[in-house]
């Protein structure tokens, strides 16, 4: 009886060891994701995917999309899948020298991204900033805002207090874009910069809509429309006339008093 018990325990231990080994092997397997870029600028298979100063994966392929953008397939090395979040942004860097994708977690408190997820992709720093602005404050900040909002009596007019963080962020974005458009002037360099910004904003808007962030996409579209209106008003305004000289010069007196 004792021998049977010992044999059974050994068999159970061996089975658990096999299960544990398989589980650890599954955790150590590479993970696969993709991202979308409107201008891959030479990015190709074999280029690194980094996070901080660490290489965490590689680009496996680049393929064009019907929208005119390109989709990059990414392999994340074993042990690094937990660095990928649902709000992670893949930022293209090193174009022209040695392109790579840098994984930026703007919201470390967000959920882990499921394997095969399509991540946000920014072809430059301007697009990365537009994503950060459009997606709003991180989850933990939203949680605190909601907590403190619940402690504040609702507005009697609407029955619910609006999110002040979202309102301030949207207002700041619109004011900044309008100010930039008004200052752009009519120089060719300024016009080229404005056109580049419009392309960046359109690329970000497409991805926001593809991820179901319709409200954020609409707000970005409205901000760009306001910028365009300010730019058109600035371009159509007639140059102001130089102020007249109001200084009165007295006539020279030819006689001596």
Phi, psi and omega in degrees: 000316179297320180296321179295320180296314181296319179297319179295319179297319179296319179295320178295317179298319179296319179296318178295323179297321179295315180297317180296320179297317178295321180294317179294324178295321179295321180292332183271001181286152176293158179242152187236131179222182173211164177214163184243133178230137178277340180216087183293338172049054174089356177297137183206179180304136180095345179290146187283154169247124186241161173215110189071234178253017185246135173280119184248357181180190181218158171276130183259332180195159175230131181223141179287151177248162181297334181287349186100347176280178176234145179250126179256125174275138187232137172249123178262129184297155178305136178093353183245004182298331181289351177279348184266121181247167182294335180257014179296147178240127175268114186253125178286131179219165177069026181296137179090341180245305179193084188298149177207167175247126178257122179277120179244126177259096178287341182224083181297346179270000180282170184289158174293142179283131176293151180299146183078005179292149174267117184268157175297141179231131179242126180279350179199176183293328179297316178294322178299319178293322177297320176298312182299320180289318183290322183282348174080191184292157180299165183302319183294325177291319177298322180296315178295320179298319179293321180298311180290330177294325178291338179275351181260131179302140180293155179294130182294337183286317185253342182087349179208133180284133178292160179286110184292327180296315180294320179296315180295320180295315180295319180295318179297319180297313181297317181295319181295316180294318180295319179294319179296320180293320181293329182274349187295324180073200185245016181286148179302323180295316179295319179297321179294320179295321178295319179297320179295320178296320179298319178295318179297316181295322179294321179295317179294318180299319179300318181289322177300318179292321179296331179270005179082010179272065187294316180298316179296320178295319179296320179295319178296317179299319180294322179295318179293322177298320178294321177298316179298320179296319179293321179294318179294321179294322180292320181290328183274351182286136178288140179298138183288140180289148179295135181296142180291152179281112183268000180286125179262120179266120181292147180294150179288129179274118184279348182252150178265131181298000000 
